[in-house]
Amino acid sequence: MQTHLMDRRVTWLLAGMLLGMAVTYYCPAEPAYAETAVMGERFAMATCNTIALNSEAVFVLDMVTGRLIGAGYSTTAGGFVHSWARNLAADFSVTTKAQYVMVTGFANLQQQGGGGAQPASGVIYIGELTSGLVNMYGFYYPQANAPLPTAELVRIGTFPWRQSSK
Protein backbone atom coordinates (compact mmCIF):
# COMPACT_ATOMS: atom_id res chain seq x y z
CA MET A 1 0.00 0.00 0.00
CA GLN A 2 2.81 2.40 0.90
CA THR A 3 4.58 1.80 -2.44
CA HIS A 4 1.35 2.36 -4.38
CA LEU A 5 0.80 5.81 -2.76
CA MET A 6 4.41 6.77 -3.41
CA ASP A 7 4.09 5.82 -7.10
CA ARG A 8 0.98 7.97 -7.42
CA ARG A 9 2.74 11.01 -5.88
CA VAL A 10 5.67 10.70 -8.25
CA THR A 11 3.29 10.36 -11.20
CA TRP A 12 1.42 13.53 -10.23
CA LEU A 13 4.69 15.37 -9.63
CA LEU A 14 5.97 14.43 -13.09
CA ALA A 15 2.63 15.30 -14.70
CA GLY A 16 2.65 18.73 -13.01
CA MET A 17 6.22 19.39 -14.13
CA LEU A 18 5.40 18.48 -17.73
CA LEU A 19 2.28 20.65 -17.70
CA GLY A 20 4.25 23.57 -16.25
CA MET A 21 6.95 23.21 -18.90
CA ALA A 22 4.32 23.12 -21.66
CA VAL A 23 2.62 26.28 -20.36
CA THR A 24 5.91 28.21 -20.12
CA TYR A 25 6.90 27.09 -23.62
CA TYR A 26 3.65 28.14 -25.31
CA CYS A 27 3.01 31.25 -23.15
CA PRO A 28 6.38 32.99 -22.70
CA ALA A 29 6.73 35.84 -20.22
CA GLU A 30 6.22 39.38 -21.50
CA PRO A 31 9.09 41.82 -20.92
CA ALA A 32 8.39 44.64 -18.48
CA TYR A 33 8.75 48.20 -19.76
CA ALA A 34 9.06 51.08 -17.34
CA GLU A 35 9.02 54.59 -18.69
CA THR A 36 8.85 57.43 -16.25
CA ALA A 37 7.40 60.93 -16.36
CA VAL A 38 7.31 63.49 -13.57
CA MET A 39 6.14 67.08 -13.57
CA GLY A 40 7.14 70.03 -11.44
CA GLU A 41 5.76 73.54 -11.38
CA ARG A 42 8.00 74.88 -14.15
CA PHE A 43 9.45 71.81 -15.81
CA ALA A 44 8.69 68.18 -16.60
CA MET A 45 11.03 65.25 -17.14
CA ALA A 46 10.42 61.89 -18.84
CA THR A 47 12.41 58.89 -20.00
CA CYS A 48 11.85 57.35 -23.42
CA ASN A 49 13.07 54.19 -25.19
CA THR A 50 15.65 54.63 -27.92
CA ILE A 51 16.16 51.42 -29.90
CA ALA A 52 16.52 47.77 -28.94
CA LEU A 53 19.49 46.90 -26.72
CA ASN A 54 20.31 50.56 -26.04
CA SER A 55 19.62 52.70 -23.04
CA GLU A 56 16.86 55.26 -22.66
CA ALA A 57 16.85 58.94 -23.46
CA VAL A 58 15.76 61.59 -20.97
CA PHE A 59 13.70 64.62 -22.03
CA VAL A 60 13.20 67.85 -20.08
CA LEU A 61 10.36 70.24 -20.91
CA ASP A 62 10.97 73.83 -19.78
CA MET A 63 7.45 75.18 -19.32
CA VAL A 64 8.68 78.77 -19.00
CA THR A 65 10.32 78.89 -22.45
CA GLY A 66 8.34 76.10 -24.14
CA ARG A 67 11.53 74.27 -25.10
CA LEU A 68 11.85 70.46 -25.07
CA ILE A 69 15.42 69.16 -24.75
CA GLY A 70 16.55 65.53 -24.65
CA ALA A 71 19.75 63.53 -24.39
CA GLY A 72 20.53 59.88 -25.08
CA TYR A 73 23.02 57.90 -23.04
CA SER A 74 25.44 55.64 -24.90
CA THR A 75 26.50 52.56 -22.97
CA THR A 76 29.55 52.05 -25.20
CA ALA A 77 30.74 55.68 -25.01
CA GLY A 78 29.83 55.97 -21.33
CA GLY A 79 28.03 59.31 -21.52
CA PHE A 80 25.31 61.43 -23.07
CA VAL A 81 26.38 61.71 -26.71
CA HIS A 82 23.11 62.34 -28.60
CA SER A 83 20.82 65.31 -28.03
CA TRP A 84 17.53 66.57 -29.44
CA ALA A 85 15.53 69.79 -29.05
CA ARG A 86 12.29 71.41 -30.20
CA ASN A 87 10.59 74.79 -29.68
CA LEU A 88 7.12 73.72 -28.54
CA ALA A 89 5.84 77.28 -28.12
CA ALA A 90 6.11 77.72 -31.90
CA ASP A 91 4.44 74.35 -32.59
CA PHE A 92 1.45 75.19 -30.39
CA SER A 93 1.40 78.90 -31.40
CA VAL A 94 1.46 80.06 -27.79
CA THR A 95 3.46 82.93 -26.36
CA THR A 96 2.64 83.22 -22.67
CA LYS A 97 0.81 81.18 -20.06
CA ALA A 98 1.16 77.89 -21.92
CA GLN A 99 0.23 74.83 -19.85
CA TYR A 100 1.98 71.65 -20.97
CA VAL A 101 1.80 68.00 -19.97
CA MET A 102 4.18 65.31 -21.21
CA VAL A 103 4.12 61.50 -21.38
CA THR A 104 6.06 58.98 -23.43
CA GLY A 105 4.89 55.98 -25.41
CA PHE A 106 5.85 53.37 -27.98
CA ALA A 107 5.59 53.53 -31.78
CA ASN A 108 6.99 51.19 -34.42
CA LEU A 109 8.22 53.82 -36.90
CA GLN A 110 9.80 52.53 -40.11
CA GLN A 111 11.41 55.47 -41.94
CA GLN A 112 15.20 55.88 -41.92
CA GLY A 113 17.04 59.06 -41.06
CA GLY A 114 20.19 60.45 -42.60
CA GLY A 115 23.52 58.78 -41.87
CA GLY A 116 21.99 55.39 -41.07
CA ALA A 117 20.08 56.68 -38.05
CA GLN A 118 17.12 54.57 -36.97
CA PRO A 119 13.88 55.97 -35.62
CA ALA A 120 13.62 55.42 -31.89
CA SER A 121 10.93 53.06 -30.63
CA GLY A 122 9.83 55.64 -28.05
CA VAL A 123 7.81 58.77 -28.77
CA ILE A 124 6.92 61.82 -26.70
CA TYR A 125 3.37 63.15 -26.41
CA ILE A 126 2.98 66.81 -25.45
CA GLY A 127 -0.42 68.30 -24.65
CA GLU A 128 -1.05 72.02 -24.33
CA LEU A 129 -4.16 73.44 -22.67
CA THR A 130 -4.75 76.82 -24.37
CA SER A 131 -4.28 75.50 -27.92
CA GLY A 132 -6.22 72.31 -27.18
CA LEU A 133 -3.69 70.19 -29.09
CA VAL A 134 -1.65 67.06 -28.46
CA ASN A 135 1.49 66.62 -30.57
CA MET A 136 3.45 63.40 -31.02
CA TYR A 137 7.23 63.77 -31.42
CA GLY A 138 9.82 61.23 -32.47
CA PHE A 139 13.57 61.22 -32.89
CA TYR A 140 16.26 59.39 -34.80
CA TYR A 141 18.90 57.49 -32.84
CA PRO A 142 22.28 57.60 -34.64
CA GLN A 143 24.65 54.65 -34.52
CA ALA A 144 27.66 56.89 -33.79
CA ASN A 145 29.20 56.76 -30.32
CA ALA A 146 30.79 60.19 -30.53
CA PRO A 147 29.04 63.43 -29.53
CA LEU A 148 26.93 64.84 -32.37
CA PRO A 149 25.28 68.25 -32.84
CA THR A 150 21.80 68.65 -31.38
CA ALA A 151 19.15 67.30 -33.77
CA GLU A 152 15.58 68.55 -34.01
CA LEU A 153 12.74 66.37 -32.74
CA VAL A 154 10.30 65.42 -35.51
CA ARG A 155 6.60 66.20 -35.12
CA ILE A 156 4.85 63.02 -36.26
CA GLY A 157 1.23 63.88 -35.65
CA THR A 158 -1.24 66.27 -34.05
CA PHE A 159 -4.78 65.93 -32.81
CA PRO A 160 -7.11 68.48 -31.22
CA TRP A 161 -8.61 67.32 -27.95
CA ARG A 162 -10.58 70.47 -27.17
CA GLN A 163 -11.59 73.82 -28.61
CA SER A 164 -8.75 76.36 -28.55
CA SER A 165 -9.17 79.04 -25.88
CA LYS A 166 -7.07 81.65 -27.70
KAFEN-V42745 format. One record per residue. N is the residue number from 0. D_CENTER is the distance of its C-alpha to the mean C-alpha in whole Angstrom. Layout:
n=N d_center=D_CENTER
n=N d_center=D_CENTER
//
This chain:
n=0 d_center=62
n=1 d_center=59
n=2 d_center=58
n=3 d_center=58
n=4 d_center=55
n=5 d_center=53
n=6 d_center=53
n=7 d_center=51
n=8 d_center=49
n=9 d_center=48
n=10 d_center=48
n=11 d_center=45
n=12 d_center=43
n=13 d_center=43
n=14 d_center=42
n=15 d_center=39
n=16 d_center=38
n=17 d_center=38
n=18 d_center=36
n=19 d_center=34
n=20 d_center=33
n=21 d_center=33
n=22 d_center=30
n=23 d_center=28
n=24 d_center=29
n=25 d_center=28
n=26 d_center=25
n=27 d_center=23
n=28 d_center=20
n=29 d_center=17
n=30 d_center=14
n=31 d_center=13
n=32 d_center=9
n=33 d_center=9
n=34 d_center=6
n=35 d_center=9
n=36 d_center=10
n=37 d_center=14
n=38 d_center=16
n=39 d_center=20
n=40 d_center=23
n=41 d_center=22
n=42 d_center=18
n=43 d_center=15
n=44 d_center=12
n=45 d_center=9
n=46 d_center=6
n=47 d_center=3
n=48 d_center=4
n=49 d_center=7
n=50 d_center=10
n=51 d_center=11
n=52 d_center=13
n=53 d_center=12
n=54 d_center=11
n=55 d_center=8
n=56 d_center=8
n=57 d_center=9
n=58 d_center=10
n=59 d_center=14
n=60 d_center=15
n=61 d_center=19
n=62 d_center=20
n=63 d_center=24
n=64 d_center=23
n=65 d_center=20
n=66 d_center=19
n=67 d_center=15
n=68 d_center=15
n=69 d_center=12
n=70 d_center=13
n=71 d_center=12
n=72 d_center=14
n=73 d_center=16
n=74 d_center=17
n=75 d_center=20
n=76 d_center=21
n=77 d_center=21
n=78 d_center=19
n=79 d_center=17
n=80 d_center=18
n=81 d_center=16
n=82 d_center=15
n=83 d_center=14
n=84 d_center=16
n=85 d_center=17
n=86 d_center=20
n=87 d_center=19
n=88 d_center=22
n=89 d_center=24
n=90 d_center=21
n=91 d_center=22
n=92 d_center=26
n=93 d_center=26
n=94 d_center=28
n=95 d_center=28
n=96 d_center=27
n=97 d_center=24
n=98 d_center=22
n=99 d_center=18
n=100 d_center=15
n=101 d_center=12
n=102 d_center=9
n=103 d_center=5
n=104 d_center=5
n=105 d_center=5
n=106 d_center=8
n=107 d_center=11
n=108 d_center=13
n=109 d_center=16
n=110 d_center=18
n=111 d_center=18
n=112 d_center=18
n=113 d_center=22
n=114 d_center=23
n=115 d_center=21
n=116 d_center=17
n=117 d_center=15
n=118 d_center=12
n=119 d_center=8
n=120 d_center=7
n=121 d_center=4
n=122 d_center=5
n=123 d_center=7
n=124 d_center=10
n=125 d_center=13
n=126 d_center=16
n=127 d_center=19
n=128 d_center=22
n=129 d_center=25
n=130 d_center=24
n=131 d_center=23
n=132 d_center=20
n=133 d_center=16
n=134 d_center=15
n=135 d_center=12
n=136 d_center=11
n=137 d_center=10
n=138 d_center=11
n=139 d_center=13
n=140 d_center=13
n=141 d_center=16
n=142 d_center=18
n=143 d_center=20
n=144 d_center=21
n=145 d_center=23
n=146 d_center=22
n=147 d_center=21
n=148 d_center=22
n=149 d_center=19
n=150 d_center=18
n=151 d_center=17
n=152 d_center=14
n=153 d_center=15
n=154 d_center=15
n=155 d_center=15
n=156 d_center=16
n=157 d_center=18
n=158 d_center=19
n=159 d_center=22
n=160 d_center=22
n=161 d_center=25
n=162 d_center=28
n=163 d_center=28
n=164 d_center=30
n=165 d_center=31
//
